[in-house]
Amino acid sequence: MGLTAVAAVRGALGFLSRLPVGRDERAWEAFRTAPWTLPVAGYVLGALLALVVALAVAAPVPPPTVALVVVVAVVALTGINHADGVADLGDAVVVHGGAEHRREVMGDTVTGVGGTLALVVVVAGLALAGLGFATLPVAAAAGLVLVSEVAAKLAMAVLVTLGSPAHEGFGAAVAGDLGERDLVVPVALCLPVLVVPVVGGVVAAATLAGALLAAVAVLWWARRNLGGVTGDVFGAGNELARVAALHAGLVAWELAGRPLGRGVTSRLLEVAAWTPW
């Protein structure tokens, strides 16, 4: 891997996480025209999150604790920049008006009801996925986390390569120089997740499909209502795609009839019985 490629991967990790790398201008310039670095960073971040989830699932703790660990781990590793995009997009969704007005709302520093609700949905989605992980074998839970993170980064690659910038700014800096052909390599780099043995090809494919559907939905809405993509759209797409990927994978695992030990339904009934109220 050449020096420019290394700098691009560093830039991707710096943009997508709180890891102390890739914060210099050289790394940023290399990253912004290299969407292939998104799934590469997804493998790195997914592996770190998978390790934390594996430890939580293996530990003798109740499912709600596993759920809390999942939320805390995601926030601790990836930060809140992309969550801010979720809030801004949520506010833009609920307001009335044209694309320019919606973009103005997204730039407002005050979070409204739409943004708050969007954040609640994302956090609840992560926590409920954590409850699902508590029903899985340790290796399967870790594998699903890894696949989901790679899938979320592929969703971001879809947004930056297929989306056109809504205005000058972050969106233009990232998506302005890219096109459909730039999506080929990111897709190819994601294909190995289809053969992760502890997850299975069908479940992995469903996980990728969940993330891609989320990306397509966000891209469609942004084109119709914002006039294109923005930095907030990229961040929100990442968070929404992660949640969609996790739940698509959990549903596919359940439907595939793999031996879960205790089924998801019975385990959730246990959680309900455990809850003090």
Buried (B, 14 or more C-beta within 10 A) or exposed (E): EEEEBEBBBBBBBBBBBEBEEBEEEBBBBBBBBBBBBBBBBBBBBBBBBBBBBBBBBBEEBBBBBBBBBBBBBBBEBBBEBBBBBBBBBBBBBBBEEEBEEBBEBBEEEEBBEBBEBBBEBBBEBBBBBBBBBBBBBBBBBBBBBBBBBBBBBBBBBBBBBBBBBBBEBBBBBBBBEBEEEBBEBBBEBBEEBBEBEBBBEBBBBBBBBBBBBBBBBBBEBBBEBBBBBBBBBBBBBBBBBBBBBBBBBBBBBBEEEBEBEEEBEEBBEBBEEEEEE
